[in-house]
Amino acid sequence: MAKECLCQANEIVVFSCSGGSNCGQIANDVAVRLTEEGIGMLFCLAGIGAHVPGMIESARSAKRIVAIDGCSVACAKKTIEHAGLNVTDYIDITKEGIAKNKDFKLSQQDILFIVKRAKQELARER
Amino acid sequence: MKIEILGMGCPKCKKLYENAQAAVKELNVQAEIVKVEDIQKIIDYGLMSTPAIAIDGEIKAAGRIPAPDEIKKWIPVK
């Protein structure tokens, strides 16, 4: 593996529920896209759920913690808060008008819409 | 006691190493302070950002440079 410094500022970290529905998987795609666009850094929600200290402390140093949940069960938000971290920016995809179902042929239009909503959230001062 | 400073060796990592040295000196405790620059070991700790500090294998901070006074709170004094 290349010797790459990890000392860049993870100012914005992004967690998605990545759950077992279209909305959960849209959340995952959105988090990946935000990372690819350099807006934030996708972090591992499972690591937070497992209370891996390295992951928790890495997230704690971020200025903003974004949680993207597929639905109002809010697993991502609750997992993050259970680890003692505060969510600064939050999106519940079903509240954005996308119905939850088991169709995993994701709509690119829906993904782009939630990416746009995430960017709007992040444009707000905290 | 073993204190690990995890990072690729950039100035931030060096500053954290110095802060750990200062904390140990001020408490007058015996501790081995080691630099860990192996990316695989850093990843094995679950770290997503560095520099980081681990005391006896437990990550205490990551992605920032705690001051000596903060590090002192994590060092058990017998």
N, CA and C atoms of all chains as a GROMACS GRO file, in nm:
protein
  612
    1MET      N    1   0.084  -0.120   0.000
    1MET     CA    2   0.000   0.000   0.000
    1MET      C    3   0.088   0.125   0.000
    2ALA      N    4   0.049   0.225  -0.074
    2ALA     CA    5   0.128   0.347  -0.082
    2ALA      C    6   0.130   0.418   0.053
    3LYS      N    7   0.244   0.483   0.080
    3LYS     CA    8   0.255   0.556   0.205
    3LYS      C    9   0.183   0.689   0.190
    4GLU      N   10   0.063   0.692   0.245
    4GLU     CA   11  -0.021   0.810   0.227
    4GLU      C   12  -0.055   0.865   0.365
    5CYS      N   13  -0.032   0.992   0.386
    5CYS     CA   14  -0.059   1.052   0.515
    5CYS      C   15  -0.209   1.064   0.537
    6LEU      N   16  -0.252   1.028   0.658
    6LEU     CA   17  -0.394   1.039   0.692
    6LEU      C   18  -0.422   1.168   0.769
    7CYS      N   19  -0.322   1.257   0.770
    7CYS     CA   20  -0.334   1.377   0.852
    7CYS      C   21  -0.412   1.488   0.783
    8GLN      N   22  -0.485   1.455   0.678
    8GLN     CA   23  -0.573   1.556   0.622
    8GLN      C   24  -0.688   1.577   0.719
    9ALA      N   25  -0.744   1.697   0.715
    9ALA     CA   26  -0.854   1.724   0.806
    9ALA      C   27  -0.980   1.657   0.756
   10ASN      N   28  -1.034   1.565   0.837
   10ASN     CA   29  -1.166   1.510   0.805
   10ASN      C   30  -1.268   1.603   0.867
   11GLU      N   31  -1.288   1.717   0.804
   11GLU     CA   32  -1.376   1.817   0.864
   11GLU      C   33  -1.522   1.772   0.861
   12ILE      N   34  -1.557   1.702   0.755
   12ILE     CA   35  -1.695   1.654   0.742
   12ILE      C   36  -1.691   1.503   0.724
   13VAL      N   37  -1.750   1.432   0.816
   13VAL     CA   38  -1.758   1.286   0.802
   13VAL      C   39  -1.903   1.248   0.776
   14VAL      N   40  -1.919   1.146   0.694
   14VAL     CA   41  -2.053   1.108   0.649
   14VAL      C   42  -2.081   0.962   0.685
   15PHE      N   43  -2.194   0.941   0.748
   15PHE     CA   44  -2.238   0.806   0.781
   15PHE      C   45  -2.372   0.781   0.711
   16SER      N   46  -2.387   0.662   0.656
   16SER     CA   47  -2.517   0.626   0.600
   16SER      C   48  -2.563   0.498   0.666
   17CYS      N   49  -2.695   0.483   0.675
   17CYS     CA   50  -2.747   0.361   0.739
   17CYS      C   51  -2.719   0.239   0.653
   18SER      N   52  -2.716   0.259   0.520
   18SER     CA   53  -2.689   0.149   0.425
   18SER      C   54  -2.779   0.030   0.448
   19GLY      N   55  -2.902   0.058   0.484
   19GLY     CA   56  -2.995  -0.047   0.524
   19GLY      C   57  -3.054  -0.127   0.410
   20GLY      N   58  -3.138  -0.222   0.447
   20GLY     CA   59  -3.192  -0.320   0.353
   20GLY      C   60  -3.318  -0.275   0.282
   21SER      N   61  -3.313  -0.158   0.225
   21SER     CA   62  -3.426  -0.108   0.146
   21SER      C   63  -3.368  -0.016   0.038
   22ASN      N   64  -3.456   0.025  -0.054
   22ASN     CA   65  -3.408   0.120  -0.155
   22ASN      C   66  -3.351   0.245  -0.087
   23CYS      N   67  -3.421   0.293   0.016
   23CYS     CA   68  -3.377   0.417   0.081
   23CYS      C   69  -3.242   0.397   0.153
   24GLY      N   70  -3.226   0.282   0.216
   24GLY     CA   71  -3.099   0.255   0.283
   24GLY      C   72  -2.983   0.253   0.185
   25GLN      N   73  -3.009   0.194   0.068
   25GLN     CA   74  -2.902   0.187  -0.032
   25GLN      C   75  -2.883   0.321  -0.104
   26ILE      N   76  -2.987   0.399  -0.114
   26ILE     CA   77  -2.970   0.536  -0.167
   26ILE      C   78  -2.880   0.614  -0.071
   27ALA      N   79  -2.905   0.596   0.059
   27ALA     CA   80  -2.822   0.664   0.160
   27ALA      C   81  -2.675   0.629   0.140
   28ASN      N   82  -2.648   0.501   0.113
   28ASN     CA   83  -2.511   0.457   0.091
   28ASN      C   84  -2.452   0.522  -0.035
   29ASP      N   85  -2.528   0.521  -0.142
   29ASP     CA   86  -2.480   0.582  -0.267
   29ASP      C   87  -2.452   0.731  -0.250
   30VAL      N   88  -2.538   0.796  -0.177
   30VAL     CA   89  -2.521   0.941  -0.155
   30VAL      C   90  -2.392   0.966  -0.076
   31ALA      N   91  -2.369   0.885   0.027
   31ALA     CA   92  -2.248   0.902   0.107
   31ALA      C   93  -2.122   0.880   0.022
   32VAL      N   94  -2.128   0.781  -0.066
   32VAL     CA   95  -2.014   0.754  -0.156
   32VAL      C   96  -1.992   0.874  -0.249
   33ARG      N   97  -2.100   0.924  -0.304
   33ARG     CA   98  -2.086   1.037  -0.398
   33ARG      C   99  -2.032   1.162  -0.329
   34LEU      N  100  -2.078   1.187  -0.208
   34LEU     CA  101  -2.026   1.304  -0.134
   34LEU      C  102  -1.876   1.289  -0.111
   35THR      N  103  -1.834   1.166  -0.089
   35THR     CA  104  -1.691   1.138  -0.069
   35THR      C  105  -1.615   1.155  -0.200
   36GLU      N  106  -1.669   1.100  -0.306
   36GLU     CA  107  -1.603   1.111  -0.437
   36GLU      C  108  -1.591   1.256  -0.482
   37GLU      N  109  -1.687   1.337  -0.444
   37GLU     CA  110  -1.684   1.478  -0.483
   37GLU      C  111  -1.598   1.562  -0.387
   38GLY      N  112  -1.544   1.497  -0.285
   38GLY     CA  113  -1.455   1.568  -0.193
   38GLY      C  114  -1.528   1.656  -0.093
   39ILE      N  115  -1.658   1.634  -0.079
   39ILE     CA  116  -1.737   1.716   0.013
   39ILE      C  117  -1.722   1.666   0.156
   40GLY      N  118  -1.718   1.537   0.170
   40GLY     CA  119  -1.702   1.478   0.303
   40GLY      C  120  -1.626   1.347   0.290
   41MET      N  121  -1.616   1.278   0.400
   41MET     CA  122  -1.545   1.150   0.399
   41MET      C  123  -1.638   1.042   0.456
   42LEU      N  124  -1.663   0.941   0.376
   42LEU     CA  125  -1.746   0.830   0.420
   42LEU      C  126  -1.676   0.756   0.535
   43PHE      N  127  -1.746   0.743   0.644
   43PHE     CA  128  -1.696   0.668   0.757
   43PHE      C  129  -1.783   0.543   0.775
   44CYS      N  130  -1.729   0.451   0.854
   44CYS     CA  131  -1.791   0.320   0.869
   44CYS      C  132  -1.887   0.318   0.988
   45LEU      N  133  -2.015   0.315   0.959
   45LEU     CA  134  -2.114   0.313   1.067
   45LEU      C  135  -2.103   0.186   1.151
   46ALA      N  136  -2.069   0.075   1.086
   46ALA     CA  137  -2.055  -0.051   1.162
   46ALA      C  138  -1.945  -0.039   1.267
   47GLY      N  139  -1.838   0.032   1.232
   47GLY     CA  140  -1.729   0.053   1.328
   47GLY      C  141  -1.774   0.135   1.448
   48ILE      N  142  -1.861   0.229   1.423
   48ILE     CA  143  -1.916   0.308   1.534
   48ILE      C  144  -2.008   0.220   1.618
   49GLY      N  145  -2.089   0.138   1.549
   49GLY     CA  146  -2.179   0.048   1.621
   49GLY      C  147  -2.103  -0.053   1.705
   50ALA      N  148  -1.986  -0.092   1.656
   50ALA     CA  149  -1.902  -0.188   1.729
   50ALA      C  150  -1.818  -0.119   1.836
   51HIS      N  151  -1.832   0.012   1.846
   51HIS     CA  152  -1.758   0.094   1.943
   51HIS      C  153  -1.607   0.074   1.927
   52VAL      N  154  -1.561   0.072   1.802
   52VAL     CA  155  -1.416   0.066   1.776
   52VAL      C  156  -1.357   0.203   1.813
   53PRO      N  157  -1.271   0.206   1.916
   53PRO     CA  158  -1.223   0.337   1.963
   53PRO      C  159  -1.157   0.422   1.855
   54GLY      N  160  -1.080   0.358   1.766
   54GLY     CA  161  -1.013   0.434   1.660
   54GLY      C  162  -1.112   0.504   1.570
   55MET      N  163  -1.221   0.438   1.541
   55MET     CA  164  -1.324   0.498   1.455
   55MET      C  165  -1.398   0.610   1.528
   56ILE      N  166  -1.432   0.583   1.653
   56ILE     CA  167  -1.506   0.683   1.729
   56ILE      C  168  -1.423   0.810   1.747
   57GLU      N  169  -1.297   0.793   1.784
   57GLU     CA  170  -1.213   0.911   1.805
   57GLU      C  171  -1.184   0.983   1.674
   58SER      N  172  -1.172   0.908   1.566
   58SER     CA  173  -1.152   0.971   1.435
   58SER      C  174  -1.273   1.058   1.401
   59ALA      N  175  -1.392   1.006   1.428
   59ALA     CA  176  -1.514   1.082   1.398
   59ALA      C  177  -1.529   1.201   1.493
   60ARG      N  178  -1.487   1.183   1.616
   60ARG     CA  179  -1.502   1.290   1.716
   60ARG      C  180  -1.423   1.415   1.676
   61SER      N  181  -1.316   1.395   1.603
   61SER     CA  182  -1.232   1.511   1.567
   61SER      C  183  -1.289   1.590   1.450
   62ALA      N  184  -1.396   1.539   1.389
   62ALA     CA  185  -1.456   1.609   1.275
   62ALA      C  186  -1.535   1.731   1.322
   63LYS      N  187  -1.541   1.830   1.235
   63LYS     CA  188  -1.621   1.949   1.269
   63LYS      C  189  -1.770   1.922   1.250
   64ARG      N  190  -1.801   1.842   1.149
   64ARG     CA  191  -1.941   1.812   1.125
   64ARG      C  192  -1.959   1.662   1.101
   65ILE      N  193  -2.063   1.610   1.160
   65ILE     CA  194  -2.096   1.469   1.142
   65ILE      C  195  -2.232   1.461   1.072
   66VAL      N  196  -2.228   1.407   0.952
   66VAL     CA  197  -2.350   1.395   0.872
   66VAL      C  198  -2.403   1.254   0.884
   67ALA      N  199  -2.531   1.242   0.914
   67ALA     CA  200  -2.596   1.111   0.915
   67ALA      C  201  -2.705   1.110   0.808
   68ILE      N  202  -2.702   1.008   0.724
   68ILE     CA  203  -2.806   0.991   0.623
   68ILE      C  204  -2.877   0.860   0.651
   69ASP      N  205  -3.002   0.873   0.693
   69ASP     CA  206  -3.082   0.754   0.721
   69ASP      C  207  -3.180   0.732   0.609
   70GLY      N  208  -3.207   0.605   0.581
   70GLY     CA  209  -3.304   0.574   0.478
   70GLY      C  210  -3.446   0.602   0.523
   71CYS      N  211  -3.471   0.585   0.652
   71CYS     CA  212  -3.608   0.602   0.700
   71CYS      C  213  -3.608   0.654   0.844
   72SER      N  214  -3.726   0.672   0.897
   72SER     CA  215  -3.739   0.738   1.028
   72SER      C  216  -3.704   0.648   1.145
   73VAL      N  217  -3.670   0.524   1.120
   73VAL     CA  218  -3.619   0.439   1.229
   73VAL      C  219  -3.487   0.499   1.280
   74ALA      N  220  -3.418   0.568   1.189
   74ALA     CA  221  -3.302   0.651   1.226
   74ALA      C  222  -3.186   0.569   1.285
   75CYS      N  223  -3.157   0.456   1.228
   75CYS     CA  224  -3.051   0.369   1.281
   75CYS      C  225  -2.913   0.437   1.281
   76ALA      N  226  -2.882   0.509   1.174
   76ALA     CA  227  -2.751   0.574   1.167
   76ALA      C  228  -2.738   0.678   1.278
   77LYS      N  229  -2.839   0.763   1.288
   77LYS     CA  230  -2.836   0.869   1.390
   77LYS      C  231  -2.826   0.810   1.531
   78LYS      N  232  -2.907   0.708   1.556
   78LYS     CA  233  -2.907   0.648   1.689
   78LYS      C  234  -2.774   0.579   1.720
   79THR      N  235  -2.717   0.514   1.620
   79THR     CA  236  -2.588   0.445   1.640
   79THR      C  237  -2.479   0.546   1.674
   80ILE      N  238  -2.479   0.655   1.602
   80ILE     CA  239  -2.378   0.759   1.625
   80ILE      C  240  -2.394   0.818   1.765
   81GLU      N  241  -2.518   0.849   1.800
   81GLU     CA  242  -2.543   0.909   1.932
   81GLU      C  243  -2.512   0.810   2.045
   82HIS      N  244  -2.537   0.683   2.020
   82HIS     CA  245  -2.509   0.582   2.122
   82HIS      C  246  -2.361   0.576   2.155
   83ALA      N  247  -2.279   0.614   2.057
   83ALA     CA  248  -2.133   0.614   2.079
   83ALA      C  249  -2.086   0.745   2.141
   84GLY      N  250  -2.180   0.832   2.173
   84GLY     CA  251  -2.144   0.958   2.239
   84GLY      C  252  -2.105   1.069   2.144
   85LEU      N  253  -2.143   1.055   2.018
   85LEU     CA  254  -2.113   1.158   1.919
   85LEU      C  255  -2.240   1.234   1.883
   86ASN      N  256  -2.223   1.356   1.838
   86ASN     CA  257  -2.339   1.437   1.801
   86ASN      C  258  -2.350   1.451   1.650
   87VAL      N  259  -2.468   1.425   1.599
   87VAL     CA  260  -2.495   1.447   1.457
   87VAL      C  261  -2.522   1.595   1.436
   88THR      N  262  -2.447   1.655   1.345
   88THR     CA  263  -2.468   1.799   1.318
   88THR      C  264  -2.560   1.822   1.199
   89ASP      N  265  -2.562   1.726   1.108
   89ASP     CA  266  -2.642   1.742   0.986
   89ASP      C  267  -2.714   1.610   0.960
   90TYR      N  268  -2.844   1.621   0.936
   90TYR     CA  269  -2.922   1.497   0.930
   90TYR      C  270  -3.019   1.495   0.812
   91ILE      N  271  -3.026   1.381   0.748
   91ILE     CA  272  -3.125   1.362   0.641
   91ILE      C  273  -3.194   1.227   0.662
   92ASP      N  274  -3.327   1.232   0.661
   92ASP     CA  275  -3.410   1.111   0.660
   92ASP      C  276  -3.472   1.106   0.520
   93ILE      N  277  -3.432   1.008   0.442
   93ILE     CA  278  -3.469   1.006   0.300
   93ILE      C  279  -3.621   0.995   0.279
   94THR      N  280  -3.689   0.921   0.363
   94THR     CA  281  -3.835   0.911   0.343
   94THR      C  282  -3.903   1.047   0.365
   95LYS      N  283  -3.842   1.129   0.450
   95LYS     CA  284  -3.900   1.263   0.473
   95LYS      C  285  -3.874   1.357   0.356
   96GLU      N  286  -3.789   1.311   0.265
   96GLU     CA  287  -3.763   1.390   0.144
   96GLU      C  288  -3.858   1.348   0.031
   97GLY      N  289  -3.954   1.262   0.064
   97GLY     CA  290  -4.056   1.227  -0.034
   97GLY      C  291  -4.028   1.100  -0.113
   98ILE      N  292  -3.929   1.023  -0.071
   98ILE     CA  293  -3.900   0.898  -0.141
   98ILE      C  294  -3.956   0.782  -0.058
   99ALA      N  295  -4.042   0.704  -0.118
   99ALA     CA  296  -4.107   0.594  -0.044
   99ALA      C  297  -4.011   0.477  -0.027
  100LYS      N  298  -4.019   0.417   0.091
  100LYS     CA  299  -3.931   0.303   0.122
  100LYS      C  300  -3.992   0.175   0.063
  101ASN      N  301  -3.909   0.098  -0.007
  101ASN     CA  302  -3.955  -0.031  -0.058
  101ASN      C  303  -3.835  -0.126  -0.071
  102LYS      N  304  -3.858  -0.238  -0.132
  102LYS     CA  305  -3.751  -0.339  -0.144
  102LYS      C  306  -3.699  -0.348  -0.288
  103ASP      N  307  -3.722  -0.247  -0.365
  103ASP     CA  308  -3.673  -0.245  -0.504
  103ASP      C  309  -3.532  -0.186  -0.503
  104PHE      N  310  -3.435  -0.272  -0.532
  104PHE     CA  311  -3.296  -0.226  -0.525
  104PHE      C  312  -3.243  -0.175  -0.659
  105LYS      N  313  -3.331  -0.161  -0.755
  105LYS     CA  314  -3.291  -0.091  -0.878
  105LYS      C  315  -3.308   0.057  -0.850
  106LEU      N  316  -3.202   0.115  -0.799
  106LEU     CA  317  -3.213   0.250  -0.745
  106LEU      C  318  -3.231   0.354  -0.855
  107SER      N  319  -3.310   0.453  -0.823
  107SER     CA  320  -3.332   0.563  -0.916
  107SER      C  321  -3.217   0.663  -0.905
  108GLN      N  322  -3.149   0.684  -1.017
  108GLN     CA  323  -3.040   0.782  -1.017
  108GLN      C  324  -3.093   0.922  -0.986
  109GLN      N  325  -3.215   0.945  -1.029
  109GLN     CA  326  -3.278   1.075  -1.001
  109GLN      C  327  -3.294   1.096  -0.850
  110ASP      N  328  -3.337   0.989  -0.781
  110ASP     CA  329  -3.352   0.997  -0.635
  110ASP      C  330  -3.216   1.021  -0.568
  111ILE      N  331  -3.115   0.950  -0.616
  111ILE     CA  332  -2.981   0.966  -0.557
  111ILE      C  333  -2.932   1.110  -0.574
  112LEU      N  334  -2.946   1.160  -0.694
  112LEU     CA  335  -2.899   1.297  -0.720
  112LEU      C  336  -2.977   1.399  -0.638
  113PHE      N  337  -3.106   1.371  -0.618
  113PHE     CA  338  -3.187   1.463  -0.538
  113PHE      C  339  -3.137   1.466  -0.392
  114ILE      N  340  -3.106   1.349  -0.337
  114ILE     CA  341  -3.059   1.346  -0.198
  114ILE      C  342  -2.917   1.403  -0.187
  115VAL      N  343  -2.835   1.382  -0.288
  115VAL     CA  344  -2.702   1.446  -0.290
  115VAL      C  345  -2.719   1.598  -0.282
  116LYS      N  346  -2.813   1.648  -0.361
  116LYS     CA  347  -2.839   1.792  -0.362
  116LYS      C  348  -2.888   1.840  -0.225
  117ARG      N  349  -2.976   1.761  -0.162
  117ARG     CA  350  -3.027   1.798  -0.030
  117ARG      C  351  -2.914   1.796   0.074
  118ALA      N  352  -2.826   1.700   0.062
  118ALA     CA  353  -2.713   1.692   0.155
  118ALA      C  354  -2.623   1.816   0.139
  119LYS      N  355  -2.602   1.855   0.017
  119LYS     CA  356  -2.519   1.974  -0.008
  119LYS      C  357  -2.586   2.099   0.049
  120GLN      N  358  -2.719   2.104   0.037
  120GLN     CA  359  -2.792   2.219   0.094
  120GLN      C  360  -2.775   2.222   0.246
  121GLU      N  361  -2.786   2.106   0.309
  121GLU     CA  362  -2.767   2.098   0.454
  121GLU      C  363  -2.628   2.146   0.493
  122LEU      N  364  -2.530   2.101   0.416
  122LEU     CA  365  -2.391   2.134   0.450
  122LEU      C  366  -2.358   2.280   0.418
  123ALA      N  367  -2.440   2.343   0.335
  123ALA     CA  368  -2.417   2.484   0.304
  123ALA      C  369  -2.460   2.574   0.419
  124ARG      N  370  -2.539   2.516   0.510
  124ARG     CA  371  -2.586   2.595   0.626
  124ARG      C  372  -2.476   2.606   0.730
  125GLU      N  373  -2.466   2.722   0.787
  125GLU     CA  374  -2.365   2.745   0.893
  125GLU      C  375  -2.403   2.666   1.016
  126ARG      N  376  -2.303   2.613   1.084
  126ARG     CA  377  -2.326   2.543   1.212
  126ARG      C  378  -2.244   2.609   1.321
  127MET      N  379   0.422   0.076   3.074
  127MET     CA  380   0.319   0.139   2.992
  127MET      C  381   0.377   0.173   2.854
  128LYS      N  382   0.294   0.152   2.755
  128LYS     CA  383   0.337   0.178   2.618
  128LYS      C  384   0.247   0.285   2.556
  129ILE      N  385   0.309   0.388   2.505
  129ILE     CA  386   0.235   0.494   2.437
  129ILE      C  387   0.273   0.490   2.290
  130GLU      N  388   0.172   0.475   2.208
  130GLU     CA  389   0.197   0.470   2.063
  130GLU      C  390   0.146   0.599   1.998
  131ILE      N  391   0.229   0.657   1.916
  131ILE     CA  392   0.191   0.773   1.836
  131ILE      C  393   0.175   0.724   1.693
  132LEU      N  394   0.054   0.727   1.645
  132LEU     CA  395   0.023   0.668   1.516
  132LEU      C  396   0.007   0.776   1.410
  133GLY      N  397   0.083   0.760   1.304
  133GLY     CA  398   0.077   0.856   1.194
  133GLY      C  399   0.194   0.832   1.101
  134MET      N  400   0.189   0.896   0.988
  134MET     CA  401   0.288   0.868   0.885
  134MET      C  402   0.418   0.947   0.901
  135GLY      N  403   0.426   1.024   1.007
  135GLY     CA  404   0.551   1.094   1.034
  135GLY      C  405   0.553   1.240   0.990
  136CYS      N  406   0.438   1.297   0.971
  136CYS     CA  407   0.430   1.437   0.930
  136CYS      C  408   0.449   1.527   1.054
  137PRO      N  409   0.459   1.658   1.037
  137PRO     CA  410   0.481   1.747   1.152
  137PRO      C  411   0.376   1.734   1.263
  138LYS      N  412   0.252   1.703   1.227
  138LYS     CA  413   0.149   1.687   1.331
  138LYS      C  414   0.180   1.566   1.419
  139CYS      N  415   0.226   1.460   1.357
  139CYS     CA  416   0.262   1.339   1.434
  139CYS      C  417   0.380   1.370   1.525
  140LYS      N  418   0.476   1.444   1.473
  140LYS     CA  419   0.594   1.477   1.553
  140LYS      C  420   0.556   1.564   1.672
  141LYS      N  421   0.463   1.655   1.650
  141LYS     CA  422   0.418   1.742   1.760
  141LYS      C  423   0.348   1.658   1.868
  142LEU      N  424   0.267   1.563   1.826
  142LEU     CA  425   0.198   1.477   1.923
  142LEU      C  426   0.300   1.392   2.000
  143TYR      N  427   0.403   1.346   1.932
  143TYR     CA  428   0.509   1.270   1.998
  143TYR      C  429   0.575   1.356   2.106
  144GLU      N  430   0.604   1.481   2.071
  144GLU     CA  431   0.666   1.573   2.168
  144GLU      C  432   0.573   1.597   2.287
  145ASN      N  433   0.444   1.612   2.259
  145ASN     CA  434   0.348   1.634   2.369
  145ASN      C  435   0.341   1.512   2.461
  146ALA      N  436   0.348   1.393   2.403
  146ALA     CA  437   0.347   1.272   2.485
  146ALA      C  438   0.473   1.265   2.571
  147GLN      N  439   0.586   1.300   2.511
  147GLN     CA  440   0.712   1.303   2.587
  147GLN      C  441   0.702   1.400   2.705
  148ALA      N  442   0.644   1.516   2.678
  148ALA     CA  443   0.630   1.617   2.783
  148ALA      C  444   0.540   1.568   2.895
  149ALA      N  445   0.431   1.501   2.858
  149ALA     CA  446   0.337   1.451   2.959
  149ALA      C  447   0.405   1.348   3.048
  150VAL      N  448   0.479   1.257   2.987
  150VAL     CA  449   0.549   1.153   3.063
  150VAL      C  450   0.653   1.214   3.156
  151LYS      N  451   0.722   1.313   3.103
  151LYS     CA  452   0.827   1.379   3.184
  151LYS      C  453   0.765   1.451   3.304
  152GLU      N  454   0.656   1.521   3.280
  152GLU     CA  455   0.592   1.597   3.389
  152GLU      C  456   0.537   1.506   3.498
  153LEU      N  457   0.488   1.389   3.458
  153LEU     CA  458   0.434   1.295   3.557
  153LEU      C  459   0.543   1.209   3.620
  154ASN      N  460   0.660   1.212   3.558
  154ASN     CA  461   0.773   1.134   3.606
  154ASN      C  462   0.738   0.985   3.616
  155VAL      N  463   0.680   0.933   3.507
  155VAL     CA  464   0.645   0.791   3.503
  155VAL      C  465   0.731   0.720   3.399
  156GLN      N  466   0.736   0.590   3.413
  156GLN     CA  467   0.809   0.508   3.316
  156GLN      C  468   0.714   0.474   3.201
  157ALA      N  469   0.754   0.510   3.082
  157ALA     CA  470   0.671   0.477   2.966
  157ALA      C  471   0.758   0.464   2.843
  158GLU      N  472   0.718   0.370   2.760
  158GLU     CA  473   0.785   0.355   2.630
  158GLU      C  474   0.699   0.428   2.527
  159ILE      N  475   0.759   0.525   2.462
  159ILE     CA  476   0.684   0.600   2.360
  159ILE      C  477   0.737   0.558   2.223
  160VAL      N  478   0.647   0.506   2.142
  160VAL     CA  479   0.691   0.457   2.010
  160VAL      C  480   0.609   0.522   1.899
  161LYS      N  481   0.677   0.544   1.789
  161LYS     CA  482   0.608   0.594   1.669
  161LYS      C  483   0.563   0.474   1.587
  162VAL      N  484   0.440   0.479   1.544
  162VAL     CA  485   0.388   0.373   1.458
  162VAL      C  486   0.354   0.437   1.323
  163GLU      N  487   0.435   0.405   1.224
  163GLU     CA  488   0.414   0.464   1.091
  163GLU      C  489   0.364   0.361   0.990
  164ASP      N  490   0.348   0.238   1.034
  164ASP     CA  491   0.301   0.132   0.945
  164ASP      C  492   0.150   0.151   0.921
  165ILE      N  493   0.116   0.179   0.796
  165ILE     CA  494  -0.024   0.209   0.762
  165ILE      C  495  -0.116   0.093   0.796
  166GLN      N  496  -0.067  -0.029   0.785
  166GLN     CA  497  -0.152  -0.144   0.816
  166GLN      C  498  -0.187  -0.148   0.965
  167LYS      N  499  -0.088  -0.114   1.048
  167LYS     CA  500  -0.115  -0.112   1.192
  167LYS      C  501  -0.214   0.001   1.226
  168ILE      N  502  -0.198   0.112   1.156
  168ILE     CA  503  -0.288   0.225   1.179
  168ILE      C  504  -0.431   0.186   1.141
  169ILE      N  505  -0.445   0.120   1.029
  169ILE     CA  506  -0.578   0.076   0.984
  169ILE      C  507  -0.633  -0.030   1.078
  170ASP      N  508  -0.546  -0.117   1.127
  170ASP     CA  509  -0.591  -0.222   1.220
  170ASP      C  510  -0.652  -0.164   1.347
  171TYR      N  511  -0.612  -0.044   1.382
  171TYR     CA  512  -0.671   0.023   1.498
  171TYR      C  513  -0.807   0.084   1.464
  172GLY      N  514  -0.846   0.077   1.338
  172GLY     CA  515  -0.974   0.135   1.297
  172GLY      C  516  -0.965   0.284   1.275
  173LEU      N  517  -0.845   0.335   1.265
  173LEU     CA  518  -0.830   0.481   1.252
  173LEU      C  519  -0.864   0.528   1.112
  174MET      N  520  -0.939   0.636   1.105
  174MET     CA  521  -0.971   0.698   0.977
  174MET      C  522  -0.897   0.830   0.963
  175SER      N  523  -0.839   0.876   1.070
  175SER     CA  524  -0.761   0.999   1.064
  175SER      C  525  -0.650   0.994   1.168
  176THR      N  526  -0.543   1.063   1.138
  176THR     CA  527  -0.428   1.069   1.227
  176THR      C  528  -0.386   1.216   1.243
  177PRO      N  529  -0.300   1.253   1.333
  177PRO     CA  530  -0.229   1.166   1.426
  177PRO      C  531  -0.322   1.109   1.532
  178ALA      N  532  -0.277   0.999   1.590
  178ALA     CA  533  -0.355   0.938   1.696
  178ALA      C  534  -0.262   0.892   1.806
  179ILE      N  535  -0.319   0.876   1.923
  179ILE     CA  536  -0.239   0.831   2.038
  179ILE      C  537  -0.312   0.714   2.104
  180ALA      N  538  -0.237   0.609   2.131
  180ALA     CA  539  -0.291   0.493   2.202
  180ALA      C  540  -0.206   0.470   2.327
  181ILE      N  541  -0.273   0.441   2.435
  181ILE     CA  542  -0.201   0.410   2.559
  181ILE      C  543  -0.237   0.267   2.598
  182ASP      N  544  -0.135   0.184   2.606
  182ASP     CA  545  -0.153   0.041   2.632
  182ASP      C  546  -0.260  -0.018   2.540
  183GLY      N  547  -0.252   0.019   2.414
  183GLY     CA  548  -0.338  -0.042   2.312
  183GLY      C  549  -0.475   0.020   2.296
  184GLU      N  550  -0.504   0.124   2.374
  184GLU     CA  551  -0.636   0.187   2.365
  184GLU      C  552  -0.625   0.327   2.304
  185ILE      N  553  -0.697   0.348   2.195
  185ILE     CA  554  -0.694   0.479   2.130
  185ILE      C  555  -0.760   0.583   2.220
  186LYS      N  556  -0.687   0.691   2.244
  186LYS     CA  557  -0.739   0.798   2.328
  186LYS      C  558  -0.782   0.919   2.247
  187ALA      N  559  -0.717   0.943   2.135
  187ALA     CA  560  -0.754   1.057   2.051
  187ALA      C  561  -0.706   1.028   1.910
  188ALA      N  562  -0.777   1.085   1.813
  188ALA     CA  563  -0.738   1.068   1.672
  188ALA      C  564  -0.776   1.193   1.595
  189GLY      N  565  -0.695   1.225   1.496
  189GLY     CA  566  -0.725   1.338   1.410
  189GLY      C  567  -0.703   1.473   1.473
  190ARG      N  568  -0.632   1.475   1.584
  190ARG     CA  569  -0.603   1.602   1.652
  190ARG      C  570  -0.477   1.585   1.736
  191ILE      N  571  -0.432   1.696   1.792
  191ILE     CA  572  -0.308   1.693   1.871
  191ILE      C  573  -0.340   1.734   2.015
  192PRO      N  574  -0.368   1.638   2.101
  192PRO     CA  575  -0.396   1.673   2.240
  192PRO      C  576  -0.272   1.734   2.308
  193ALA      N  577  -0.298   1.829   2.394
  193ALA     CA  578  -0.190   1.895   2.467
  193ALA      C  579  -0.137   1.803   2.577
  194PRO      N  580  -0.018   1.831   2.626
  194PRO     CA  581   0.037   1.746   2.734
  194PRO      C  582  -0.057   1.730   2.853
  195ASP      N  583  -0.125   1.836   2.891
  195ASP     CA  584  -0.216   1.828   3.006
  195ASP      C  585  -0.328   1.727   2.983
  196GLU      N  586  -0.377   1.720   2.860
  196GLU     CA  587  -0.484   1.624   2.830
  196GLU      C  588  -0.426   1.482   2.830
  197ILE      N  589  -0.310   1.466   2.775
  197ILE     CA  590  -0.247   1.333   2.771
  197ILE      C  591  -0.220   1.284   2.913
  198LYS      N  592  -0.183   1.374   3.000
  198LYS     CA  593  -0.153   1.337   3.140
  198LYS      C  594  -0.274   1.271   3.208
  199LYS      N  595  -0.393   1.314   3.169
  199LYS     CA  596  -0.514   1.257   3.230
  199LYS      C  597  -0.533   1.110   3.192
  200TRP      N  598  -0.474   1.069   3.082
  200TRP     CA  599  -0.492   0.931   3.035
  200TRP      C  600  -0.382   0.838   3.087
  201ILE      N  601  -0.281   0.894   3.147
  201ILE     CA  602  -0.169   0.813   3.194
  201ILE      C  603  -0.192   0.773   3.339
  202PRO      N  604  -0.202   0.642   3.364
  202PRO     CA  605  -0.222   0.600   3.503
  202PRO      C  606  -0.096   0.626   3.586
  203VAL      N  607  -0.116   0.692   3.698
  203VAL     CA  608  -0.003   0.720   3.788
  203VAL      C  609  -0.016   0.627   3.908
  204LYS      N  610   0.086   0.544   3.928
  204LYS     CA  611   0.081   0.448   4.040
  204LYS      C  612   0.142   0.507   4.165
   0.00000   0.00000   0.00000
